[in-house]
Amino acid sequence: MLKEKLKKYTLILASGSPRRQQFFKDLDLDFEIRLKDIEEIYPPELKAVEITDFLAQLKAAAFEGELKENEILVTSDTIVWHQDKALGKPKNATEAFDMIKSMSNTTHEVFTSVCFKTNTSSTLINDVTKVTFKDLSDEAILYYIENYKPYDKAGAYGIQEWFGFMAVEKVEGSYTNVMGLPTAKVYEYLSTLV
């Protein structure tokens, strides 16, 4: 299918996320990984999807002038948005606990933005998913943090782990978006490129 259409191109995923890399494998796409160290700092006035849009483009901008004619670069960023603020990756167990506790028995939003860059163009797409947590006990939250150490995950949780199976009451929108990539939208966009 798409793999065949993209034969003339080199697809580059600029992400160290094992989940995003696995999605590209599961979508049956040939790709290579190129990483750059980017300071993920955004202007404080940005809100919700503006943050992920900004950061996905910032990551792509680092490759300016380096892409060859047949290369397609993919960068992305995901945040959890709750109570009018962005929940990034927790620095420690206390921060992880506070994040999860604040989302207990409420609905939050997960935003992902994806930037597709070639040597002549740049396109941005994004997606939002609403996730509702049930009422969570401190014991369950502490168990999760201790056993799953969710320090590499925005909002301090992985929906694809024990916690997601146990805590998530409802998902409105793309499930894979919550894991870091709206796969159907990405696949659809890459199909339009070729």
C-alpha positions in Angstrom: 0.0 0.0 0.0 1.6 3.3 1.2 5.0 1.6 1.6 5.0 0.9 -2.1 4.0 4.5 -2.9 6.7 5.9 -0.7 9.5 3.8 -2.3 11.1 6.8 -4.0 11.2 8.7 -0.7 13.1 8.4 2.5 10.9 8.8 5.4 12.7 10.3 8.5 11.2 10.1 11.9 12.8 12.6 14.3 11.6 11.0 17.5 13.3 9.0 20.3 9.9 7.8 21.5 9.7 4.0 21.3 5.9 4.3 20.9 6.1 6.5 17.8 8.8 4.3 16.3 6.6 1.3 16.9 3.6 3.0 15.3 5.7 3.6 12.1 6.6 -0.1 12.1 3.0 -1.1 12.7 1.9 1.1 9.8 4.2 -1.0 7.7 6.4 2.0 6.7 10.1 2.0 5.9 11.8 4.8 7.8 15.0 5.9 9.4 15.5 7.7 12.7 17.4 11.0 13.0 17.5 12.7 16.3 18.6 16.2 17.3 18.8 17.6 20.8 16.2 20.3 21.0 15.4 22.5 24.0 11.6 22.1 24.2 10.8 25.6 25.4 7.7 27.5 24.2 6.4 31.1 24.8 4.4 31.1 28.0 1.3 32.7 26.4 0.7 29.7 24.2 -2.2 27.4 25.2 -3.3 23.8 24.4 -2.7 22.9 20.7 -0.7 26.1 20.1 2.0 24.5 22.3 2.2 21.3 20.4 2.0 23.1 17.0 4.9 25.3 18.1 7.1 22.5 19.4 6.5 20.1 16.4 7.6 23.0 14.1 10.5 23.9 16.3 11.8 20.2 16.1 11.4 20.3 12.3 13.2 23.7 12.0 16.3 22.1 13.4 16.7 20.2 10.1 16.4 23.4 7.9 18.7 23.2 4.9 19.6 19.5 5.6 16.9 17.6 3.8 17.5 16.1 0.4 15.0 16.3 -2.5 13.3 12.9 -1.8 13.3 13.1 2.0 10.2 13.6 4.2 10.8 14.5 7.8 8.2 13.8 10.5 8.4 15.6 13.9 5.7 15.6 16.6 4.8 16.7 20.1 2.2 15.6 22.6 0.9 17.3 25.7 -1.8 16.6 28.3 -4.0 19.7 28.8 -5.8 19.9 32.1 -7.3 22.8 34.2 -5.9 25.3 31.7 -2.4 24.1 31.9 0.0 21.8 30.1 1.1 18.6 31.9 4.5 17.6 30.5 6.7 14.8 31.6 7.0 14.6 35.4 10.4 15.2 37.0 9.9 12.9 40.0 7.4 10.7 41.8 5.8 13.6 43.7 5.1 15.5 40.5 3.8 12.4 38.8 1.4 11.8 41.8 0.2 15.4 41.8 -0.5 15.2 38.0 -2.5 12.0 38.1 -4.3 13.0 41.3 -5.5 16.3 39.6 -7.0 14.3 36.7 -8.8 11.8 38.9 -12.6 11.8 38.3 -12.3 14.4 35.6 -11.8 14.8 31.8 -8.6 16.1 30.2 -7.4 16.6 26.7 -4.5 15.2 24.9 -3.1 17.2 22.0 -0.6 15.9 19.4 0.8 18.0 16.5 2.7 16.5 13.6 4.9 18.4 11.2 5.8 17.0 7.8 8.8 18.8 6.2 10.5 18.4 2.8 13.2 20.5 1.3 10.5 22.8 -0.2 7.5 22.7 2.1 6.3 22.2 5.7 2.8 21.1 6.7 1.3 20.8 10.2 -1.6 18.6 11.3 -2.9 18.1 14.8 -5.5 16.1 16.8 -7.2 16.2 20.2 -8.6 13.3 22.3 -10.7 13.7 25.4 -9.9 11.2 28.2 -12.0 10.7 31.3 -10.5 9.1 34.4 -12.5 7.3 37.0 -12.1 8.2 40.7 -8.6 7.0 41.6 -7.3 5.9 45.0 -4.0 7.2 46.2 -3.0 3.6 46.6 -3.6 2.8 42.9 -1.7 6.0 41.8 1.3 5.2 44.0 1.3 1.5 42.8 1.4 2.7 39.2 4.2 5.2 39.7 6.3 2.8 41.7 5.9 -0.1 39.3 5.7 1.6 35.9 7.8 4.8 36.4 6.0 7.0 33.9 8.6 9.7 33.8 8.9 9.7 30.0 5.2 10.3 29.5 3.3 13.5 29.2 0.7 13.7 32.0 2.6 10.9 33.9 0.6 8.1 32.4 0.5 5.6 29.5 -2.9 4.7 28.3 -1.5 1.4 26.9 -0.3 0.2 30.3 -1.9 -1.2 33.4 -2.9 2.3 34.5 -4.9 3.0 31.3 -6.7 -0.3 31.5 -7.6 0.4 35.1 -8.2 4.1 35.2 -9.7 5.3 31.9 -13.4 5.4 31.9 -13.9 7.0 28.4 -11.9 8.0 25.4 -13.4 10.4 22.8 -11.3 10.6 19.7 -8.1 8.8 18.5 -6.7 6.3 21.0 -3.3 6.3 19.4 -3.2 10.1 19.7 -3.1 9.6 23.5 0.0 7.4 23.0 1.7 10.2 21.0 0.6 9.9 17.3 -2.7 10.2 15.6 -1.8 7.3 13.3 -4.9 7.4 11.0 -4.3 11.2 10.2 -0.6 10.6 9.7 -1.2 7.7 7.3 -3.8 9.7 5.4 -1.6 12.8 5.1 1.4 10.7 3.8 -0.9 9.1 1.3 -1.8 12.6 -0.1 1.9 13.5 -0.5 2.6 10.8 -3.1 
